[in-house]
Amino acid sequence: MTQNEILRRFPNASAAFIAANLDADHSGPVAVVEPDSGDAPLAAETVQGPAGRKFFVRVTSFRRRLLDEDNLCEKYHVDLCRYAGAIPDDAPDQVKIEVGQIKSRREEILIEIYEL
């Protein structure tokens, strides 16, 4: 794609965008297409290993003003626990998550993790 083609399609394109997408000789990397699996039957290999440890995660929000139940968002906090290595995964078969809120003068989040 030439620079004129890029600017025609993306009139507000930055110089970095143009440089990243400019490929005059088409020698750049080509997208790798997933290979065709064919019509052969699936191999008899184990798809999922044995169930590991299970966890109970309780996220309690202490708030001055209580929220509607559907506005309590525990996903961010549970994902942080997963990224920190406190829990291995947040899949429903490995983690039970409970969310609650308590009216309080101090606003804070309490995260409790128990191994079942």
Protein Blocks (a to p, Z undefined) as FASTA:
>chain_A
ZZklmmmmmmmbcfklmmmmgcfkopaccddddddebjadcdfbdfbdcddddddddddd
ddfbdcdfklpcfklmmmmmmmnopafbfcfklpccdddddddfbdcdddddddZZ
